[in-house]
Amino acid sequence: MSPLDAKAPPVLKGQDGDGSVQVHQDMSVKIDGAKVFAVYGKGGIGKSTTSSNLSVAFSKLGKRVLQIGCDPKHDSTFTLTGRLVPTVIDTLKDVDFHAEELRPEDFVYEGFNGVQCVEAGGPPAGTGCGGYVVGQTVKLLKQHHMLEDTDVVIFDVLGDVVCGGFAAPLQHADRALVVTANDFDSIYAMNRIIAAVQAKAKNYNVRLAGCVANRSKDTDEVDRYCDTVGFKRLAHLPDLDAIRRSRLKKKTLFAMDPDEDIIAVQKEYIRLAETLWAGTDPQAPSALEDRHIFELLGFD
Amino acid sequence: MKLTVWTYEGPPHVGAMRVATGMKDLHFVLHAPQGDTYADLLFTMIERRGHRPPVTYTTFQARDLGSDTADLFKATCQDAYDRFKPQALIVAASCTAELIQDDPGGLAQSMGLPVPVIPLELPSYQRKEAFGTSETFLQLVRHLAGPVERTPEVTCNILGPTGLGFRHRDDVAEIEKLLLGMGIGINVIGPMGSSPADIARLGAAHFNVMLYPESAEPACRHLERAFGQPYTKCVPLGVGATRDFIKEVAELADMSQPSLESPDLRLPWWSRSVDSTYLTGKRVFVFGDATHAMAAARVARDEMGFEVVGMGCYNREFARPMRALAKDYGLEALITDDYLEVERAIEALQPEMILGTQMERHIGKRLGIPCAVISAPVHVQDFPARYSPQMGWEGANVLFDTWIHPLVMGLEEHLLHMFREDFEFHDAAGPSHHGGHTPASEIKVDVPEMTVTEDGLSWAVDAEKELRKIPFFVRGKARRNTEKFASEKGLSTISIDTLYEAKAHYAR
C-alpha cells in the first residue's frame, strides 16, 4: 500500500441521495465571517420577493447585505436594483473566463438601501450546470474580498430540487429557509426540499432554520405539516395585492408608499430578519414519505 | 499550465517579497523548500540592494516531509521574530509549499506573537507576481490602517512603489517634488520606504496618489471605501499624462489653476527640433505592463510623432483598459504572457523600434530591431546609478533620450545618399559599435534573382540590386513604399526608375 492510499478521502456513497458520491468543497471558497442564508421553495412561490424584502430588512437593521440570485432567470435582485443586471456568467463570457480581468463593479450592483446584488445567471437551458455557476460566483466574490466586508449573505436559489444549482449554495449556507404557501403543492415541494437539505446536512454545516408562509391568508395546512414533521414557521406574509404591485413597480415593499397593510408586512419582514440574525435553533424535521403527505393533507 | 523558458512575472510570493523588501521593520516568513531561496538574488543582484530581503524561509527538505513541517514553520516564525523584532509579520507559502497544505496563516496566528501577524493567501497556480504585490499591500493596509484624524493641511499618500520596481526609486522622488511644488504635503509613501507604523496612519491623508495601479489599485480602492479617500487614476508618464495628473491632483486638493508647465521640461522642443525624417512616422511596437505600455503608446504617438503599429500587455488584470486603448489606435491589443507569441507578432509587423521589457529587448536582438525598455521585467542595466525617472517632467526628458538612442543616429536623408555605397552600411559589415568591421574587399554582393511579391508585382533584377544598397534598417520601408507606389500606378514590374519615382513621390 502506498502512503497516498491511507489519505484517500472516504467514499461516502449514497449518503446524500442514491448513488451520489460526496465531494467536499475546497476550503479556499469557505465563507468566513458573514451569516449565510439560502432561500428555497417551489417555483413561483415568491422566493425572490421574500429574499429581496428580507435583504432590505437586514439592511434596515444596519447590516451589510449581499444577495446572490442563483436562478438562471436572473430576476432575483430585480426589485432591489430596478433592472435586470448582467449576470456573472455573462460577464465572465465577455472576458473569456479570465476572471482576473474583472473588478467588483463588473458583477456587484448596489440596490435599494445599499444592498449589494449579484446575479449568478445560468447555463443555457438544457446544458451545463447551475452548481458550477454558483461555485464560480462565490469564488469570484471571495477573490475580490467582497465576502469579508459583509454581514449577511442571502442565496436566492432556484426552485428545482434536482439541479446542481440547488445543492451548491448549501455548501456555503449556515441556515436554509423554505418559502411555502398554505396549499398542497407548495407543502409537497417543501417536504422534498427538507429531505434534500437534511441529506446535505450530513456533510455540510447547513441546517434548516424554518419556513415562511407566503402569499397565504391562513396557515393551518402549513402548521399541520410543521407539527407533524417537527418543523417551525418563522413568518407569515398575507396574500396582499401590494406585494404583487411592488414587483410590477420594480420595488421592494420598503420602497412603496406606506399604507396600513404595507407597514404591517414591512414589520413582519423586519421581525423575520431579527429572528434570523439572533440565531435560530437548527431544526431536524424528518420529511414525510409521499404516501404519508397525501394522507396528511388530502388531495385538494 | 505551460512549460516556458522565460516569464514576464514570477509566482505571487515574489510579489509579496517585493512589498516586504521595499519596507522597513516588516518581516516575511515564507514556507518554502530550499530551492525557492533563489528569489533573494533578484534583489541583491538585479536591483543591487545593499541588504538581503527581510525574508526568512523555512527551507524544508525532502526528509522534513516525513516528519512535521508545521512545527518547522512555527519554529522558523519564532526564530525570525526573536532575531529581527519586526513591527509586523507577514506569512505565506510559496508555490511548492502550497501543495503540502500546512496553513501558515493559521499556524502563525495561533502562536500569540506580540506583533500583528498577517496571513497572505497567494494562489500560486492561478495568479502571478503582480497579484502577489497588490494582494500583499492590500492585506497590510486592511490589517494595519485604522481610522486616524486627517492632517490639517492638504496631504496625500503616494502608493505603489515596491522593491525591484522599474525606476520606482526615481519616479517617487520626481512625483514627490512635483506635489510639494504644488503645495501638497506627503503623508506616507508606501509600500517602499514605509514601516508598518506608517501604514497605520495612511488614513490621515486627504487623498491617495496611485502611482502604480499594478501594485496599488486594490489598496486604493479599499482606502476609498474605508476612509473616503479618493485616489488619482492618471499615471504621470509623459508630458500629456503629467499635465492630466496635475489637473486631477488639483481637483482632489481643491486647488484652482495649477501650473502645467515646467522650465525643466525639454521633451516637446527636443522632439520638434530633430530632423522630422528621423523620428516622424517611425513604426513602433509597444509591450509591457499595461500601465507603462498604455502610457508609452500615448507618448509615442502624441509626443514623439511615432506610428504605433502594435501594442499589448502581459498582465491580464489590466487587459480591459488596454484593449479599449488599442481600439482607439485602430489596433487589436495583444494580451499574452507568452513571449514567443509576442516575438511572432513583432516578426510579422516588422516595426522600426520596440518599446518593451527585457524580454522584448532579447526579441529585438534576435530580429535586429532596436528596442528601448519601458517596463518591468528589467535587467540589471535598468537600475542605473544616476537619477533617471520615467514619470513627471524629468521623466519625460528621460523618455526622449532613452527612446531615441536605440534608433541609429544620423539617419537622415542626405546621409543615406552620401553613404549608400559605403562599406560600413553593408549587410555583412555588422553594427559599427561592435568594432569588427569586415574589410570592404571581402564583401561580396550576391546578385539577387528577380523577386515576385504576393500581389504579383515583380522586382527587376537591377531594381532589386539598387534596393540592396539602401541601409538595412530602412530597406523594409523603402520596399513597402515602392511596392505600394507601383501597385497604385498599376505597374507589374518594378524597375530602377520605379524605385526612384517612388522615392521622389514619398519625399514630396
Interface residues (C-beta under 8 A of the other chain):
Chain A: S28 V95 H98 E100 E101 H145 D149
Chain B: E121 P123 R127 F131 L138 R142 R225 R316 E317 A319 R320
